[in-house]
Amino acid sequence: MNRDAELDRLVRHTLAGLAAEARPVPLAAAAVLRAKRIRRRRLAAAAGATAVLLAALAIPLNRDHDDQPAPPRPAPSATPSATPSATSFTVSEAPPTLRPVELPGGLTLVAVPGPGDSTWVYDRTTGGYVTVPFADVRPAPAGDLALALSARTGSAVLLDLDDHTVRDLPLATVPAQLSWSPDGRRLLYSDPSVGRLTIIEVTAGQARSRVLPFDAAAHDCPNGGCPAGWTRTGQELAVTSVEGGSLALISAEDGHMVRPVPVDGPIEDACAWSTDGRHAVTNWRIVDTATGATTADLPGTRPALYSLCWASPTDLLVSVTGEVQVYSPTGTLRETIPTTTGAPDGNHKVILGPR
Amino acid sequence: MDKAAEREFSEFVAARGATLLRVAYALTGEQHAAEDLVQTALAKAMLRWTRIRGDAEPYVRKIMYHEHVSWWRRLRHRREVVTAEPPERGSADEDPHLRLTMRAALATLPARQRAVLVLRYLEDLSEQQVADLLGVSTGTVGSQASRALATLRRRLPDLDGTGVRR
């Protein structure tokens, strides 16, 4: 093959490879929020232009009265205050017909999109659902914290479902880019552009971030592209290399290499590991973490919106619209559990998590 | 936007979002930027939904490509582009090595040149279709593609005649 044809082939393959790396994420909610912000800005700009025009018209009129004393200027109505670190939000009741579905392993649907930008969230204290005025809510696997998308900033915020407060996070990103540790006290942010791993500690009402010492070059991440996820214990992070072939388990505490695992593909979060760590889900297939062998391809193509979580060493739960499917490690569909939630029609992401 | 239109928009995003994201990833080379690009295009599409419903995808794609070029123009003087240095001349049968070098080389291309390559090689569009989408002449498409390939060729000395493992 001549050099030009070889170059054409390589460009084609490289672009196809890049395109295939895109991880599907929910896009509609964020796009709708962004559209509303654009509309608000346009309206504000139009109002501003009108005000300028009126002011321009008013100045000549006022000049007629230059000999009169100027009217007293109104005093500021309030002294601007610093943005509080946490603000309250209103929680309302969820529809009484919405009851938690009992799923294997003590799991249930912990977040179900409600009407508009609201979400019905499972309340671990009462065992029922409450309505919170946020979209894209991702409750922590334990405790009372949850991530959500802020309509104000378009970024992820931290909700405390116990005292009904919301606070900004120390970095601007969207909920889909963060993943909860199994204890619900830490968030992982993997920045694909620089191969940086950031841990956000969210204990004691505070959110503090720290960058994990992590040698991206040593893990074959020369230009980013090394996604990471929690392990089931929460003590390590599984880092994918660009080359694929294996995951590097590194300490979530200090970033030191713990051991490699022969899994070829990224791990989304702690729920993607079976409870005994023997199997994991990557790229829509189940793999044996000891050998790296694929034990099953999950059926069909990966849906745009889904949530999955291993409920035991042998039960993988996959939530898609309207039902939860239970698979064995070899991909046998053992059970289908209907999850009619009363949520508005259409595609939406329902989150699985512990009760 | 009324409820029916909003539902229609959500259905469109659910059906086509993943494809748009793949194209955006090929344009930007990173997940965050790709999501941002698609969401910006979708937000603008949503504001015009009543006019474009039924045939929204060409409009969204057009915005994506134009936004991408526009972002690159705004950021190129402020942002450091992370690229790998062209490697020392090595064994040409190392596919991963070549692919990484190609990725790094693609990341250095001006946005319009990269867009032309994505449209031609990923989306398999003709020169005329690319010209229509980008709002330029077919001559410009041809010259942008030639310059892009020339740059890539310079940065990939390993391609020189030895072939690549398939």
Interface residues (C-beta under 8 A of the other chain):
Chain A: M1 R3 D4 E6 L7 D8 R9 L10 V11 R12 H13 T14 L15 A16 G17 L18 A19 A20 E21 A22 R23 P24 V25 L27 A28 A30 A31 V32 R34 A35 R37 I38 R39 T173 V174 A176 Q177 D191 P192 S193 V194 P222 N223 G224 G225 P227 V242 E243 A304 L305 D345 G346 N347
Chain B: E6 R7 F9 S10 E11 V13 A14 A15 G17 A18 L20 L21 R22 V23 A24 Y25 A26 G29 E30 Q31 H32 A33 A34 E35 V38 Q39 T40 L42 A43 K44 M46 L47 V82 T83 A84 P96 L98 R99 L100 M102 R103 A104 L106 A107 L117 V118 Y121 L122 L149 L152 R153 L156 L159 D160 G161 G163 V164
